[in-house]
Amino acid sequence: MGRYLSLSYLSSIGALGVATCCVLPIILLLLGLGGSWVAVFGKVAAASYYMLAVSTLMILTAWVASFRRDSLGKLRWKLGGATAMTVAAWLLVANETRINDFLIRQM
């Protein structure tokens, strides 16, 4: 069960990182940390939906496995944390345009 939990956290962190690929460069530019390296985030953005889908499937698998093994009581908070990170990633991707517009207005 620990393997499923580790994979769900790893996928959640990856999904959150991929979801910030378009917001993070603007934040860094606002802080004065611009440069040509910011273009790297464009390549990451192409894989964001795939990474989010894989993350969601892995967390769903972890929830089902913990439910079937009757270990849901022990792992509820840990799985909840991984689920919260993935939901945050989905929200970031869904509201990316609004967030970027807000950050651009701050420039």
Backbone torsions as a table, in degrees:
resi	resn	phi	psi	omega
1	MET	NA	-31.8	178.6
2	GLY	-62.2	-31.9	178.6
3	ARG	-64.1	-44.0	178.8
4	TYR	-63.5	-41.0	-179.8
5	LEU	-65.5	-43.1	178.7
6	SER	-63.0	-43.5	178.8
7	LEU	-65.5	-36.2	-179.8
8	SER	-68.7	-38.7	176.9
9	TYR	-68.6	-41.1	179.2
10	LEU	-62.6	-43.3	179.4
11	SER	-68.6	-34.3	178.4
12	SER	-66.5	-42.5	178.6
13	ILE	-65.6	-40.7	176.6
14	GLY	-63.0	-42.1	179.7
15	ALA	-65.1	-40.1	178.6
16	LEU	-66.4	-38.5	177.4
17	GLY	-65.6	-41.6	179.1
18	VAL	-68.6	-35.6	-178.8
19	ALA	-68.0	-27.2	-179.6
20	THR	-88.2	6.1	-175.2
21	CYS	-61.9	-27.3	-177.0
22	CYS	-101.5	-20.7	178.4
23	VAL	-88.5	-38.8	-177.0
24	LEU	-59.4	-43.1	178.9
25	PRO	-60.3	-37.7	-179.9
26	ILE	-68.3	-38.8	177.1
27	ILE	-63.2	-42.2	178.5
28	LEU	-66.1	-36.9	176.0
29	LEU	-65.2	-38.4	176.6
30	LEU	-62.2	-32.3	179.3
31	LEU	-83.1	-2.0	178.7
32	GLY	87.0	17.5	-178.3
33	LEU	-105.4	48.1	-178.0
34	GLY	-82.5	178.7	178.5
35	GLY	150.3	176.9	-178.4
36	SER	-70.0	-19.1	-179.9
37	TRP	-65.8	-18.2	179.8
38	VAL	-64.4	-24.9	179.8
39	ALA	-64.1	-19.8	179.1
40	VAL	-62.0	-32.1	-177.9
41	PHE	-65.2	-24.0	177.8
42	GLY	-64.2	-37.1	178.4
43	LYS	-69.1	-34.8	178.8
44	VAL	-69.2	-34.7	-178.3
45	ALA	-62.3	-29.5	-179.4
46	ALA	-65.7	-26.7	-177.5
47	ALA	-99.9	4.8	-172.3
48	SER	-63.2	-43.7	-178.6
49	TYR	-68.3	-35.7	177.1
50	TYR	-65.2	-43.5	179.9
51	MET	-65.2	-40.6	178.2
52	LEU	-64.9	-39.6	178.8
53	ALA	-65.7	-43.2	177.8
54	VAL	-63.5	-42.3	178.6
55	SER	-61.4	-44.0	179.5
56	THR	-62.7	-42.5	178.1
57	LEU	-64.9	-39.1	179.5
58	MET	-67.3	-39.0	178.2
59	ILE	-69.0	-40.1	176.3
60	LEU	-60.6	-41.5	177.3
61	THR	-62.2	-41.8	179.0
62	ALA	-64.5	-40.4	178.1
63	TRP	-64.1	-44.5	-179.3
64	VAL	-65.4	-43.0	-179.8
65	ALA	-64.6	-41.3	179.4
66	SER	-69.4	-32.9	177.2
67	PHE	-68.1	-43.0	-179.1
68	ARG	-68.1	-31.2	-178.8
69	ARG	-92.9	8.9	179.4
70	ASP	55.3	35.2	176.6
71	SER	-113.6	20.7	-177.8
72	LEU	-65.8	-35.7	-179.8
73	GLY	-62.7	-39.0	-178.7
74	LYS	-73.9	-35.8	-171.2
75	LEU	-103.7	3.4	-174.5
76	ARG	-55.8	-45.9	-177.0
77	TRP	-70.9	-37.4	179.7
78	LYS	-68.3	-44.8	177.3
79	LEU	-66.9	-34.0	177.0
80	GLY	-63.0	-37.8	177.2
81	GLY	-64.7	-43.6	178.1
82	ALA	-65.0	-39.8	178.4
83	THR	-65.1	-40.8	179.6
84	ALA	-63.0	-39.1	178.1
85	MET	-65.6	-39.3	179.6
86	THR	-70.0	-39.0	176.4
87	VAL	-63.5	-40.7	176.9
88	ALA	-61.5	-39.1	178.1
89	ALA	-64.5	-43.3	177.5
90	TRP	-62.4	-40.4	179.2
91	LEU	-65.6	-39.0	177.2
92	LEU	-62.2	-45.0	-179.7
93	VAL	-67.1	-40.7	-178.5
94	ALA	-67.0	-31.5	-177.5
95	ASN	-108.7	20.5	-175.5
96	GLU	-58.3	-42.8	-178.2
97	THR	-63.8	-44.8	179.5
98	ARG	-64.3	-41.1	179.8
99	ILE	-65.2	-45.2	178.9
100	ASN	-62.4	-42.6	178.1
101	ASP	-60.5	-42.6	178.6
102	PHE	-62.4	-45.6	-179.1
103	LEU	-66.8	-35.7	178.2
104	ILE	-67.1	-36.7	176.4
105	ARG	-64.2	-23.7	-179.9
106	GLN	-78.5	-13.8	-177.4
107	MET	-72.4	NA	NA
